[in-house]
Amino acid sequence: MSEMNEYTPDLFELIDEEGNKKQFELFDAAEINGEQYYAMLPAIEDDDFLNSDCDLVILKSIEEDGEEILASIDDDDEFESVSRFFLERLQDALEE
């Protein structure tokens, strides 16, 4: 089997506010205005994935207690700006 056809996504297990765990696949990452951001999509876990909402999740890297964690973006203007950046990159990739 050719290794060129193999694809291993970068998966992250994220925990929401209610303590629910869910797998996400890293779609894109970028440094914007000196901050690191990650765009992720829900990972394909079962056949129900095809019927689910596949919203792009955008998180910001912050340091907490000396560790890097991924956190939601609370500032609406910051979120809008970063979302626009990632959506433009997604559209550019789809056009190629």
N, CA, C and O atoms as CSV, one atom per row, in Angstrom:
chain,resi,resn,atom,element,x,y,z
A,1,MET,N,N,0.842,-1.170,0.000
A,1,MET,CA,C,0.000,0.000,0.000
A,1,MET,C,C,0.892,1.241,0.000
A,1,MET,O,O,1.902,1.285,0.702
A,2,SER,N,N,0.524,2.220,-0.769
A,2,SER,CA,C,1.301,3.445,-0.864
A,2,SER,C,C,1.054,4.327,0.350
A,2,SER,O,O,-0.089,4.549,0.750
A,3,GLU,N,N,2.134,4.826,0.928
A,3,GLU,CA,C,1.995,5.712,2.084
A,3,GLU,C,C,1.491,7.089,1.668
A,3,GLU,O,O,1.012,7.846,2.512
A,4,MET,N,N,1.589,7.423,0.400
A,4,MET,CA,C,1.135,8.732,-0.067
A,4,MET,C,C,-0.374,8.887,0.071
A,4,MET,O,O,-0.868,10.011,0.157
A,5,ASN,N,N,-1.118,7.778,0.094
A,5,ASN,CA,C,-2.565,7.840,0.193
A,5,ASN,C,C,-3.062,7.821,1.631
A,5,ASN,O,O,-4.264,7.933,1.869
A,6,GLU,N,N,-2.165,7.681,2.582
A,6,GLU,CA,C,-2.570,7.630,3.975
A,6,GLU,C,C,-2.767,9.037,4.519
A,6,GLU,O,O,-2.006,9.954,4.209
A,7,TYR,N,N,-3.798,9.188,5.332
A,7,TYR,CA,C,-4.095,10.476,5.951
A,7,TYR,C,C,-4.391,10.232,7.415
A,7,TYR,O,O,-5.286,9.460,7.762
A,8,THR,N,N,-3.641,10.887,8.259
A,8,THR,CA,C,-3.858,10.778,9.690
A,8,THR,C,C,-4.151,12.183,10.217
A,8,THR,O,O,-3.245,13.011,10.309
A,9,PRO,N,N,-5.400,12.453,10.561
A,9,PRO,CA,C,-5.744,13.800,11.021
A,9,PRO,C,C,-5.203,14.072,12.424
A,9,PRO,O,O,-4.969,13.153,13.208
A,10,ASP,N,N,-5.013,15.353,12.717
A,10,ASP,CA,C,-4.660,15.777,14.066
A,10,ASP,C,C,-5.957,15.879,14.852
A,10,ASP,O,O,-6.777,16.763,14.600
A,11,LEU,N,N,-6.142,14.971,15.808
A,11,LEU,CA,C,-7.378,14.944,16.591
A,11,LEU,C,C,-7.145,15.493,17.992
A,11,LEU,O,O,-6.100,15.271,18.605
A,12,PHE,N,N,-8.142,16.212,18.476
A,12,PHE,CA,C,-8.109,16.786,19.814
A,12,PHE,C,C,-9.395,16.396,20.528
A,12,PHE,O,O,-10.477,16.459,19.944
A,13,GLU,N,N,-9.281,15.998,21.772
A,13,GLU,CA,C,-10.463,15.745,22.574
A,13,GLU,C,C,-10.728,16.999,23.393
A,13,GLU,O,O,-9.918,17.388,24.234
A,14,LEU,N,N,-11.862,17.620,23.142
A,14,LEU,CA,C,-12.234,18.850,23.834
A,14,LEU,C,C,-13.355,18.561,24.812
A,14,LEU,O,O,-14.192,17.690,24.575
A,15,ILE,N,N,-13.366,19.294,25.907
A,15,ILE,CA,C,-14.384,19.142,26.937
A,15,ILE,C,C,-15.158,20.450,27.026
A,15,ILE,O,O,-14.568,21.512,27.225
A,16,ASP,N,N,-16.483,20.374,26.879
A,16,ASP,CA,C,-17.306,21.580,26.923
A,16,ASP,C,C,-17.630,21.968,28.365
A,16,ASP,O,O,-17.166,21.335,29.313
A,17,GLU,N,N,-18.438,23.023,28.509
A,17,GLU,CA,C,-18.766,23.551,29.834
A,17,GLU,C,C,-19.501,22.545,30.713
A,17,GLU,O,O,-19.413,22.608,31.939
A,18,GLU,N,N,-20.235,21.610,30.083
A,18,GLU,CA,C,-20.983,20.604,30.844
A,18,GLU,C,C,-20.160,19.355,31.123
A,18,GLU,O,O,-20.661,18.411,31.733
A,19,GLY,N,N,-18.896,19.336,30.682
A,19,GLY,CA,C,-18.033,18.181,30.916
A,19,GLY,C,C,-18.121,17.106,29.850
A,19,GLY,O,O,-17.548,16.029,30.013
A,20,ASN,N,N,-18.832,17.379,28.754
A,20,ASN,CA,C,-18.952,16.416,27.655
A,20,ASN,C,C,-17.680,16.425,26.814
A,20,ASN,O,O,-17.150,17.487,26.487
A,21,LYS,N,N,-17.196,15.235,26.465
A,21,LYS,CA,C,-15.998,15.100,25.642
A,21,LYS,C,C,-16.404,14.842,24.201
A,21,LYS,O,O,-17.339,14.089,23.928
A,22,LYS,N,N,-15.681,15.482,23.278
A,22,LYS,CA,C,-15.952,15.284,21.859
A,22,LYS,C,C,-14.644,15.420,21.096
A,22,LYS,O,O,-13.786,16.229,21.449
A,23,GLN,N,N,-14.502,14.621,20.046
A,23,GLN,CA,C,-13.299,14.644,19.211
A,23,GLN,C,C,-13.448,15.693,18.111
A,23,GLN,O,O,-14.503,15.816,17.488
A,24,PHE,N,N,-12.371,16.445,17.885
A,24,PHE,CA,C,-12.325,17.429,16.814
A,24,PHE,C,C,-11.065,17.225,16.000
A,24,PHE,O,O,-10.024,16.821,16.520
A,25,GLU,N,N,-11.179,17.513,14.710
A,25,GLU,CA,C,-10.045,17.428,13.804
A,25,GLU,C,C,-9.539,18.831,13.521
A,25,GLU,O,O,-10.316,19.736,13.216
A,26,LEU,N,N,-8.228,19.000,13.628
A,26,LEU,CA,C,-7.626,20.297,13.337
A,26,LEU,C,C,-7.746,20.578,11.847
A,26,LEU,O,O,-7.266,19.805,11.017
A,27,PHE,N,N,-8.381,21.675,11.521
A,27,PHE,CA,C,-8.540,22.092,10.135
A,27,PHE,C,C,-7.456,23.075,9.730
A,27,PHE,O,O,-6.888,22.965,8.644
A,28,ASP,N,N,-7.166,24.044,10.604
A,28,ASP,CA,C,-6.209,25.102,10.289
A,28,ASP,C,C,-5.738,25.740,11.590
A,28,ASP,O,O,-6.410,25.663,12.619
A,29,ALA,N,N,-4.590,26.359,11.525
A,29,ALA,CA,C,-4.050,27.097,12.670
A,29,ALA,C,C,-3.335,28.315,12.121
A,29,ALA,O,O,-2.770,28.277,11.028
A,30,ALA,N,N,-3.363,29.394,12.884
A,30,ALA,CA,C,-2.703,30.619,12.427
A,30,ALA,C,C,-2.408,31.526,13.605
A,30,ALA,O,O,-3.107,31.530,14.618
A,31,GLU,N,N,-1.338,32.297,13.430
A,31,GLU,CA,C,-1.030,33.352,14.396
A,31,GLU,C,C,-1.572,34.644,13.813
A,31,GLU,O,O,-1.236,35.029,12.693
A,32,ILE,N,N,-2.416,35.306,14.592
A,32,ILE,CA,C,-3.041,36.548,14.157
A,32,ILE,C,C,-2.830,37.575,15.261
A,32,ILE,O,O,-3.225,37.356,16.406
A,33,ASN,N,N,-2.210,38.687,14.914
A,33,ASN,CA,C,-1.939,39.757,15.880
A,33,ASN,C,C,-1.233,39.236,17.126
A,33,ASN,O,O,-1.534,39.665,18.240
A,34,GLY,N,N,-0.299,38.315,16.939
A,34,GLY,CA,C,0.503,37.804,18.040
A,34,GLY,C,C,-0.163,36.741,18.893
A,34,GLY,O,O,0.412,36.298,19.887
A,35,GLU,N,N,-1.374,36.321,18.518
A,35,GLU,CA,C,-2.106,35.290,19.256
A,35,GLU,C,C,-2.257,34.060,18.369
A,35,GLU,O,O,-2.384,34.187,17.151
A,36,GLN,N,N,-2.243,32.868,18.968
A,36,GLN,CA,C,-2.386,31.623,18.217
A,36,GLN,C,C,-3.844,31.153,18.266
A,36,GLN,O,O,-4.450,31.075,19.335
A,37,TYR,N,N,-4.391,30.841,17.088
A,37,TYR,CA,C,-5.778,30.387,16.970
A,37,TYR,C,C,-5.816,29.061,16.220
A,37,TYR,O,O,-4.946,28.762,15.401
A,38,TYR,N,N,-6.847,28.275,16.521
A,38,TYR,CA,C,-7.036,26.970,15.892
A,38,TYR,C,C,-8.472,26.865,15.393
A,38,TYR,O,O,-9.415,27.220,16.101
A,39,ALA,N,N,-8.627,26.376,14.170
A,39,ALA,CA,C,-9.947,26.120,13.601
A,39,ALA,C,C,-10.107,24.609,13.527
A,39,ALA,O,O,-9.244,23.911,12.994
A,40,MET,N,N,-11.218,24.105,14.065
A,40,MET,CA,C,-11.440,22.664,14.138
A,40,MET,C,C,-12.839,22.316,13.665
A,40,MET,O,O,-13.769,23.119,13.743
A,41,LEU,N,N,-12.955,21.088,13.172
A,41,LEU,CA,C,-14.237,20.525,12.758
A,41,LEU,C,C,-14.506,19.279,13.587
A,41,LEU,O,O,-13.568,18.586,13.979
A,42,PRO,N,N,-15.778,18.982,13.860
A,42,PRO,CA,C,-16.072,17.732,14.581
A,42,PRO,C,C,-15.506,16.546,13.809
A,42,PRO,O,O,-15.633,16.471,12.587
A,43,ALA,N,N,-14.886,15.628,14.526
A,43,ALA,CA,C,-14.312,14.436,13.897
A,43,ALA,C,C,-15.422,13.471,13.516
A,43,ALA,O,O,-16.463,13.404,14.169
A,44,ILE,N,N,-15.180,12.728,12.450
A,44,ILE,CA,C,-16.141,11.711,12.031
A,44,ILE,C,C,-16.020,10.552,13.020
A,44,ILE,O,O,-15.002,9.860,13.060
A,45,GLU,N,N,-17.063,10.351,13.813
A,45,GLU,CA,C,-17.038,9.299,14.827
A,45,GLU,C,C,-17.975,8.149,14.503
A,45,GLU,O,O,-17.732,7.017,14.921
A,46,ASP,N,N,-19.051,8.427,13.759
A,46,ASP,CA,C,-20.000,7.377,13.405
A,46,ASP,C,C,-20.842,7.844,12.217
A,46,ASP,O,O,-20.625,8.933,11.685
A,47,ASP,N,N,-21.796,7.023,11.808
A,47,ASP,CA,C,-22.629,7.348,10.647
A,47,ASP,C,C,-23.522,8.564,10.883
A,47,ASP,O,O,-23.939,9.213,9.923
A,48,ASP,N,N,-23.824,8.884,12.142
A,48,ASP,CA,C,-24.652,10.054,12.440
A,48,ASP,C,C,-23.957,11.357,12.080
A,48,ASP,O,O,-24.602,12.403,12.005
A,49,PHE,N,N,-22.648,11.306,11.856
A,49,PHE,CA,C,-21.886,12.498,11.514
A,49,PHE,C,C,-22.455,13.163,10.265
A,49,PHE,O,O,-22.495,14.390,10.181
A,50,LEU,N,N,-22.894,12.365,9.295
A,50,LEU,CA,C,-23.390,12.915,8.037
A,50,LEU,C,C,-24.666,13.722,8.229
A,50,LEU,O,O,-24.991,14.566,7.394
A,51,ASN,N,N,-25.385,13.480,9.301
A,51,ASN,CA,C,-26.620,14.205,9.577
A,51,ASN,C,C,-26.432,15.307,10.617
A,51,ASN,O,O,-27.397,15.966,11.005
A,52,SER,N,N,-25.214,15.507,11.061
A,52,SER,CA,C,-24.979,16.475,12.133
A,52,SER,C,C,-24.556,17.835,11.583
A,52,SER,O,O,-24.212,17.980,10.410
A,53,ASP,N,N,-24.595,18.812,12.462
A,53,ASP,CA,C,-24.164,20.167,12.145
A,53,ASP,C,C,-22.648,20.208,12.226
A,53,ASP,O,O,-22.076,19.846,13.255
A,54,CYS,N,N,-21.995,20.638,11.172
A,54,CYS,CA,C,-20.528,20.625,11.114
A,54,CYS,C,C,-19.977,22.035,11.235
A,54,CYS,O,O,-19.246,22.495,10.358
A,55,ASP,N,N,-20.314,22.708,12.290
A,55,ASP,CA,C,-19.831,24.064,12.495
A,55,ASP,C,C,-18.333,24.077,12.722
A,55,ASP,O,O,-17.780,23.192,13.374
A,56,LEU,N,N,-17.692,25.081,12.180
A,56,LEU,CA,C,-16.280,25.309,12.412
A,56,LEU,C,C,-16.115,25.872,13.820
A,56,LEU,O,O,-16.751,26.866,14.170
A,57,VAL,N,N,-15.272,25.248,14.620
A,57,VAL,CA,C,-15.018,25.688,15.989
A,57,VAL,C,C,-13.673,26.407,15.995
A,57,VAL,O,O,-12.666,25.857,15.548
A,58,ILE,N,N,-13.661,27.627,16.500
A,58,ILE,CA,C,-12.433,28.413,16.532
A,58,ILE,C,C,-12.068,28.671,17.991
A,58,ILE,O,O,-12.868,29.189,18.770
A,59,LEU,N,N,-10.845,28.297,18.334
A,59,LEU,CA,C,-10.366,28.436,19.709
A,59,LEU,C,C,-9.064,29.217,19.733
A,59,LEU,O,O,-8.330,29.277,18.747
A,60,LYS,N,N,-8.802,29.806,20.872
A,60,LYS,CA,C,-7.606,30.616,21.085
A,60,LYS,C,C,-6.701,29.911,22.090
A,60,LYS,O,O,-7.170,29.359,23.086
A,61,SER,N,N,-5.417,29.936,21.821
A,61,SER,CA,C,-4.454,29.361,22.748
A,61,SER,C,C,-4.156,30.384,23.841
A,61,SER,O,O,-3.771,31.519,23.560
A,62,ILE,N,N,-4.341,29.958,25.097
A,62,ILE,CA,C,-4.002,30.823,26.228
A,62,ILE,C,C,-3.167,30.018,27.211
A,62,ILE,O,O,-3.155,28.788,27.172
A,63,GLU,N,N,-2.476,30.720,28.087
A,63,GLU,CA,C,-1.699,30.040,29.116
A,63,GLU,C,C,-2.444,30.149,30.437
A,63,GLU,O,O,-2.844,31.233,30.864
A,64,GLU,N,N,-2.619,28.993,31.073
A,64,GLU,CA,C,-3.296,28.949,32.357
A,64,GLU,C,C,-2.515,28.018,33.274
A,64,GLU,O,O,-2.323,26.844,32.957
A,65,ASP,N,N,-2.075,28.533,34.387
A,65,ASP,CA,C,-1.272,27.760,35.343
A,65,ASP,C,C,-0.043,27.148,34.680
A,65,ASP,O,O,0.333,26.014,34.974
A,66,GLY,N,N,0.580,27.913,33.780
A,66,GLY,CA,C,1.802,27.466,33.120
A,66,GLY,C,C,1.601,26.472,31.996
A,66,GLY,O,O,2.577,25.967,31.439
A,67,GLU,N,N,0.355,26.179,31.648
A,67,GLU,CA,C,0.056,25.237,30.576
A,67,GLU,C,C,-0.732,25.919,29.472
A,67,GLU,O,O,-1.546,26.807,29.726
A,68,GLU,N,N,-0.476,25.488,28.234
A,68,GLU,CA,C,-1.252,25.990,27.110
A,68,GLU,C,C,-2.578,25.246,27.061
A,68,GLU,O,O,-2.616,24.016,27.083
A,69,ILE,N,N,-3.668,26.013,26.994
A,69,ILE,CA,C,-4.994,25.415,26.828
A,69,ILE,C,C,-5.696,26.127,25.679
A,69,ILE,O,O,-5.327,27.240,25.302
A,70,LEU,N,N,-6.709,25.474,25.132
A,70,LEU,CA,C,-7.518,26.073,24.089
A,70,LEU,C,C,-8.808,26.558,24.716
A,70,LEU,O,O,-9.484,25.818,25.430
A,71,ALA,N,N,-9.144,27.812,24.442
A,71,ALA,CA,C,-10.316,28.422,25.055
A,71,ALA,C,C,-11.163,29.111,23.998
A,71,ALA,O,O,-10.672,29.484,22.932
A,72,SER,N,N,-12.434,29.270,24.309
A,72,SER,CA,C,-13.321,29.994,23.407
A,72,SER,C,C,-12.944,31.471,23.415
A,72,SER,O,O,-12.304,31.962,24.345
A,73,ILE,N,N,-13.350,32.157,22.368
A,73,ILE,CA,C,-13.053,33.589,22.222
A,73,ILE,C,C,-14.270,34.355,22.721
A,73,ILE,O,O,-15.349,34.265,22.134
A,74,ASP,N,N,-14.100,35.106,23.801
A,74,ASP,CA,C,-15.218,35.812,24.416
A,74,ASP,C,C,-15.522,37.160,23.773
A,74,ASP,O,O,-16.670,37.603,23.787
A,75,ASP,N,N,-14.515,37.813,23.212
A,75,ASP,CA,C,-14.696,39.124,22.602
A,75,ASP,C,C,-15.331,38.964,21.214
A,75,ASP,O,O,-14.770,38.292,20.349
A,76,ASP,N,N,-16.498,39.582,21.005
A,76,ASP,CA,C,-17.230,39.434,19.746
A,76,ASP,C,C,-16.447,39.958,18.545
A,76,ASP,O,O,-16.449,39.325,17.489
A,77,ASP,N,N,-15.782,41.099,18.685
A,77,ASP,CA,C,-15.007,41.670,17.576
A,77,ASP,C,C,-13.825,40.772,17.219
A,77,ASP,O,O,-13.544,40.551,16.041
A,78,GLU,N,N,-13.140,40.261,18.225
A,78,GLU,CA,C,-12.015,39.356,17.997
A,78,GLU,C,C,-12.505,38.085,17.299
A,78,GLU,O,O,-11.889,37.625,16.338
A,79,PHE,N,N,-13.607,37.522,17.781
A,79,PHE,CA,C,-14.142,36.306,17.179
A,79,PHE,C,C,-14.538,36.544,15.723
A,79,PHE,O,O,-14.251,35.714,14.861
A,80,GLU,N,N,-15.180,37.649,15.449
A,80,GLU,CA,C,-15.612,37.968,14.081
A,80,GLU,C,C,-14.404,38.095,13.149
A,80,GLU,O,O,-14.422,37.578,12.032
A,81,SER,N,N,-13.380,38.766,13.599
A,81,SER,CA,C,-12.175,38.961,12.795
A,81,SER,C,C,-11.470,37.636,12.504
A,81,SER,O,O,-11.097,37.365,11.362
A,82,VAL,N,N,-11.291,36.824,13.523
A,82,VAL,CA,C,-10.603,35.541,13.369
A,82,VAL,C,C,-11.456,34.582,12.532
A,82,VAL,O,O,-10.921,33.852,11.698
A,83,SER,N,N,-12.756,34.576,12.742
A,83,SER,CA,C,-13.655,33.725,11.954
A,83,SER,C,C,-13.564,34.083,10.473
A,83,SER,O,O,-13.462,33.200,9.621
A,84,ARG,N,N,-13.602,35.363,10.175
A,84,ARG,CA,C,-13.506,35.818,8.788
A,84,ARG,C,C,-12.199,35.347,8.158
A,84,ARG,O,O,-12.186,34.917,7.005
A,85,PHE,N,N,-11.091,35.427,8.913
A,85,PHE,CA,C,-9.786,34.986,8.428
A,85,PHE,C,C,-9.820,33.504,8.032
A,85,PHE,O,O,-9.401,33.141,6.932
A,86,PHE,N,N,-10.322,32.653,8.937
A,86,PHE,CA,C,-10.348,31.221,8.659
A,86,PHE,C,C,-11.336,30.874,7.538
A,86,PHE,O,O,-11.050,29.998,6.721
A,87,LEU,N,N,-12.477,31.539,7.488
A,87,LEU,CA,C,-13.448,31.257,6.430
A,87,LEU,C,C,-12.912,31.657,5.061
A,87,LEU,O,O,-13.187,30.977,4.072
A,88,GLU,N,N,-12.155,32.740,4.984
A,88,GLU,CA,C,-11.537,33.142,3.727
A,88,GLU,C,C,-10.499,32.099,3.290
A,88,GLU,O,O,-10.410,31.774,2.106
A,89,ARG,N,N,-9.722,31.581,4.234
A,89,ARG,CA,C,-8.740,30.546,3.901
A,89,ARG,C,C,-9.435,29.267,3.449
A,89,ARG,O,O,-8.957,28.595,2.536
A,90,LEU,N,N,-10.551,28.925,4.072
A,90,LEU,CA,C,-11.306,27.748,3.667
A,90,LEU,C,C,-11.844,27.930,2.249
A,90,LEU,O,O,-11.751,27.022,1.423
A,91,GLN,N,N,-12.400,29.094,1.975
A,91,GLN,CA,C,-12.932,29.360,0.640
A,91,GLN,C,C,-11.821,29.314,-0.403
A,91,GLN,O,O,-12.023,28.767,-1.487
A,92,ASP,N,N,-10.651,29.875,-0.098
A,92,ASP,CA,C,-9.515,29.838,-1.020
A,92,ASP,C,C,-9.089,28.396,-1.302
A,92,ASP,O,O,-8.775,28.052,-2.442
A,93,ALA,N,N,-9.079,27.556,-0.266
A,93,ALA,CA,C,-8.678,26.156,-0.427
A,93,ALA,C,C,-9.698,25.407,-1.291
A,93,ALA,O,O,-9.321,24.559,-2.100
A,94,LEU,N,N,-10.960,25.709,-1.124
A,94,LEU,CA,C,-12.002,25.033,-1.901
A,94,LEU,C,C,-11.978,25.455,-3.368
A,94,LEU,O,O,-12.357,24.678,-4.245
A,95,GLU,N,N,-11.535,26.677,-3.635
A,95,GLU,CA,C,-11.471,27.171,-5.006
A,95,GLU,C,C,-10.297,26.582,-5.782
A,95,GLU,O,O,-10.322,26.564,-7.013
A,96,GLU,N,N,-9.277,26.105,-5.089
A,96,GLU,CA,C,-8.090,25.552,-5.761
A,96,GLU,C,C,-8.310,24.176,-6.317
A,96,GLU,O,O,-7.398,23.595,-6.905
